[in-house]
Amino acid sequence: MVVYLCLKSVWISPQDAVKQIISAAKTTGRLRIEHNTLVTKITKIEQNTTLPSNHSHLKNWQLSTNKGDFEASVVIFCGGADIINFDWLNQLPFSSVQGQVTSMKTNENIQPLSTVICHKGYLTPHHNNMHCIGATFNKDSTRITTLPEEDEFNINMLSTCMPELANSVNWSKQDIASSKSRLRCMTPDHLPMVGPMPDIKKHIDTYPHLAKDKNWKYNQVAPVVDNLYIMMGFGARGLCSAPLAADILTANLCGTPYPVDNDMLFNLSPNRFIIRDIIRRKNNIS
Ligand SMILES: Cc1cc2nc3c(=O)[nH]c(=O)nc-3n(C[C@H](O)[C@H](O)[C@H](O)COP(=O)(O)OP(=O)(O)OC[C@H]3O[C@@H](n4cnc5c(N)ncnc54)[C@H](O)[C@@H]3O)c2cc1C
């Protein structure tokens, strides 16, 4: 069994990190947050104008929500696994993997731990007198209720991978403080999708030669749906990869330099799966 001790690694409390990021963004005076607002549908507003379709000040989208309709010039899909069946997104190969983490009460034997230990799962130092252990993985599940057997799985995994440590900590189910079950949004290659929403029909029309020769060199710009972007599919690593993804999306939206090279941009671009399907002739290409 391999156990990793990464001395230069960091760990963060996700809730605290998100609160800090939002409060920092609020100081710009340019952030407006609508809480408890569930978007149920996104509809394109057809413009009766001769302006270019990516004119960003236009109201291009209507968002139907439980609090009425909102209009937006640009929409970024970033709802994680909850929205993979939305129109537009349901054309892309997202899937959901449920996971449960367990918060364990600290005790004098584990309290001094000052770094995260990664084995087949992980164990964090204590925060608010609790250590986080996890996590379970259940493919294609959308269950967000916790199960006692998944807590047991997390405790047993620690015992299997780090028997000496587990023995000295001596946790049992009575030491469980709380547990949480949530969904990870996955992609087939385990990399996120970041960038403009591809226009799938136009991709098929633009790159037909790829179905005959996957090395065909093409110069055409990838056809996209104007003013519609994706930042999803962070799987089990969102806290590490989302900041870079946000920088890429900022470059997309503001026309600033990209923080990664072209190969990486393609590796993260949502249209990589459309191109792959054309090459594999999965799009009714003859
Ligand atoms: C058990 C478990 C353990 C994990 N452990 C780690 C870890 O150790 N390290 C790590 O880096 N990552 C970890 N992850 C992954 C990490 O949590 C995700 O990668 C990250 O949360 C993805 O961020 P996101 O913003 O894309 O999606 P989410 O965090 O799912 O956020 C989506 C947001 O969109 C909102 N939303 C959804 N639908 C709608 C709608 N229709 N209308 C309005 N709002 C909507 C949701 O309320 C939510 O606030 C773990 C995940 C799980 C489930």
The ligand as an ORCA input file, in Angstrom:
! r2SCAN-3c Opt
* xyz 0 1
  C     -17.287     13.477     -1.474
  C     -16.459     14.438     -2.256
  C     -15.132     14.662     -1.886
  C     -14.352     15.588     -2.608
  N     -13.044     15.807     -2.208
  C     -12.303     16.714     -2.897
  C     -10.954     17.011     -2.511
  O     -10.447     16.474     -1.540
  N     -10.245     17.910     -3.235
  C     -10.776     18.534     -4.329
  O     -10.097     19.351     -4.980
  N     -12.065     18.287     -4.717
  C     -12.816     17.396     -4.037
  N     -14.098     17.129     -4.436
  C     -14.572     17.723     -5.681
  C     -15.025     19.150     -5.536
  O     -15.975     19.249     -4.517
  C     -15.641     19.541     -6.897
  O     -14.699     19.319     -7.924
  C     -16.057     21.000     -6.899
  O     -16.992     21.240     -5.871
  C     -16.680     21.351     -8.238
  O     -17.060     22.694     -8.183
  P     -18.225     23.250     -9.112
  O     -18.369     24.683     -8.743
  O     -17.955     22.875    -10.532
  O     -19.532     22.423     -8.709
  P     -20.291     22.394     -7.324
  O     -19.351     22.532     -6.175
  O     -21.176     21.181     -7.398
  O     -21.169     23.719     -7.343
  C     -22.259     23.867     -8.214
  C     -23.143     24.980     -7.687
  O     -24.196     25.220     -8.622
  C     -25.417     25.297     -7.919
  N     -26.497     24.845     -8.805
  C     -26.672     23.603     -9.309
  N     -27.775     23.555    -10.079
  C     -28.282     24.808    -10.080
  C     -29.420     25.398    -10.701
  N     -30.236     24.688    -11.493
  N     -29.679     26.701    -10.472
  C     -28.849     27.447     -9.680
  N     -27.738     26.937     -9.077
  C     -27.478     25.640     -9.271
  C     -25.256     24.369     -6.713
  O     -26.144     24.740     -5.685
  C     -23.795     24.636     -6.347
  O     -23.690     25.749     -5.494
  C     -14.908     16.252     -3.729
  C     -16.237     16.021     -4.085
  C     -17.011     15.122     -3.358
  C     -18.452     14.900     -3.763
*
